[in-house]
Every structure is written in structure tokens, then in C-alpha cells.
């Protein structure tokens, strides 16, 4: 059980050092605990390189089960702490518009069904706001880390990015076969608070290249970028969850499919409290388990 909890901490912090610190262990001890767990399961749970780590398919399954197990343990412990362990009251959630509708709202529906004493309020916006000032209990964000020491940043999953455009747009120009060919294309960048998105893509030879091209339209919403790509306005780099249906049905087409377009983290941000409210703790655990399963 301890090794499963350490495994959850490694996944959620993205670091052996941070995971070990959160569990009162050294980096080495956290690494040895993961090795013992992998030996017990007879499977590799994490793919690890010098730059990043990611869950294997077996790791995704164990993570989802581990989150549920931790919730069960919390529920057992709450029986000895009075009603403090029962989710109740208003849960205020901030999430990006498009992924909030696709990924978060279904979990909210299940959560409300499971906990009848909870009411939910959702703010759907791609803007990065002050969580505390707005009175939100938690925020779901994509690729945004917070320097605010009063907030916990928990990684829910790694979301693949997809470079895509409409077939009609691609029929009007030469299809790019290398990253440098994007310089002849209209690139649809995400912009927020005057910060423009930049793309770093890995060529098939392993070289990482910064993509450059014409940027005549910039938008501050993932859903708006998807709509712009569907409207034949250029090439967009978007989370797979946002466009997988369009790709499957041919409304959008992958661009440079052999290049590594990377991924972004979907994260939950919530106040750092010694005794986190049950409604927040249970919802984040349910959301983490759901996203781990849907990523398979």
C-alpha cells in the first residue's frame, strides 16, 4: 500500500525528489519503492528519460485504481473524524472552455450523482485567473504552472498535442513534409495575456526545431483555434482530446504526422491547506482517475 501511495505521488508531482519529500523519503527511497512495485506487478509502470516521464498502459491502469483506493482509505479515515470527510456544500470549479466541456463536465455529473449534498458552479474560460481572488475551490489548466506557493499543482495526465489543418486548407498549398516547410503556411497561435504560443517540434532525425510561419490570426481559446482550423484558416497545434473526433471523421487532417509534436500537462490547482476540504479532495481524485482511464 505504501508503495502504491509513493507511485501516486511520483505521477502527481512528476518528480522522484518531490514525491519522496511529500512522503518523508529521499529520492533514492522513492525510486526503490517504485522498482519494488514494478517487480510486484511484473510490469513497467513509468517510461523514464532524462527529460520526462510518462505512464505506461499498465501504469495508467494502476494509477486509476490507486486513486480510487486512496479515496477509499480517506473515506474510512473520515469515519473517525465526524462529518468532515463527507463532501457537501458548493464546489466552485474553473476550467478551460473546450476541455472543460469535454473532460470535466462529465465528471461533475458523476460527482453530483455520488454526493447529493454538493452543488457545483463552473467557470469555463481559457484565461489564467487568480484562483484565490475569484473564490474558486480548484482550477483545471493546460500547460500552466503556478508560482503561487499557496496553491498545489497536481498533474492529472499528459495530453498529446496534434498539428492539424482542414483538408480544404491543405489542398490550396504544398503539404509540409518538414518543420521548416511550415514557414510557408498560416499558423494559428494561441495567445493569452499578450503571451504568444511558440511551437517546438521534433523532426524524424531527433532534431528539435522551433516552427515559424505567417501568423495572421491569434486566438485566446482552444475551441476558437479548432473552429479556425475547421474554417480553413491555417494550421493549429491542439490537444488531442479536442480534435480526435474531427480527425476520425476527416474534418481535420494531421500535419507532419511523423514529427513529435510533444504534449502538455492537464493539471489541477487548488489551495494548499493542511486539511483539504472533502469536496475538493474527492473531486480531484475522481477527475484524476477518469482522465487516466480516458487517456488509454
HELIX and SHEET records of a PDB file:
HELIX    1   1 UNK A    2  UNK A   13  1                                  12    
HELIX    2   2 UNK A   16  UNK A   22  1                                   7    
HELIX    3   3 UNK A   27  UNK A   41  1                                  15    
HELIX    4   4 UNK A   57  UNK A   78  1                                  22    
HELIX    5   5 UNK A   82  UNK A   85  5                                   4    
HELIX    6   6 UNK A   97  UNK A   99  1                                   3    
HELIX    7   7 UNK A  100  UNK A  104  3                                   5    
HELIX    8   8 UNK A  105  UNK A  114  1                                  10    
HELIX    9   9 UNK A  131  UNK A  134  1                                   4    
HELIX   10  10 UNK A  167  UNK A  171  1                                   5    
HELIX   11  11 UNK A  179  UNK A  184  5                                   6    
HELIX   12  12 UNK A  222  UNK A  230  1                                   9    
HELIX   13  13 UNK A  240  UNK A  248  1                                   9    
HELIX   14  14 UNK A  278  UNK A  294  1                                  17    
SHEET    1   A 2 UNK A  46  UNK A  48  0                                        
SHEET    2   A 2 UNK A  53  UNK A  55 -1                                        
SHEET    1   B 8 UNK A 118  UNK A 124  0                                        
SHEET    2   B 8 UNK A  89  UNK A  95  1                                        
SHEET    3   B 8 UNK A 138  UNK A 142  1                                        
SHEET    4   B 8 UNK A 263  UNK A 271 -1                                        
SHEET    5   B 8 UNK A 151  UNK A 165 -1                                        
SHEET    6   B 8 UNK A 235  UNK A 239 -1                                        
SHEET    7   B 8 UNK A 187  UNK A 192  1                                        
SHEET    8   B 8 UNK A 195  UNK A 196 -1                                        
SHEET    1   C 6 UNK A 118  UNK A 124  0                                        
SHEET    2   C 6 UNK A  89  UNK A  95  1                                        
SHEET    3   C 6 UNK A 138  UNK A 142  1                                        
SHEET    4   C 6 UNK A 263  UNK A 271 -1                                        
SHEET    5   C 6 UNK A 151  UNK A 165 -1                                        
SHEET    6   C 6 UNK A 253  UNK A 254 -1                                        
SHEET    1   D 8 UNK A 118  UNK A 124  0                                        
SHEET    2   D 8 UNK A  89  UNK A  95  1                                        
SHEET    3   D 8 UNK A 138  UNK A 142  1                                        
SHEET    4   D 8 UNK A 263  UNK A 271 -1                                        
SHEET    5   D 8 UNK A 151  UNK A 165 -1                                        
SHEET    6   D 8 UNK A 235  UNK A 239 -1                                        
SHEET    7   D 8 UNK A 187  UNK A 192  1                                        
SHEET    8   D 8 UNK A 218  UNK A 219  1                                        
SHEET    1   E 2 UNK A 200  UNK A 202  0                                        
SHEET    2   E 2 UNK A 208  UNK A 210 -1                                        
END                                                                             
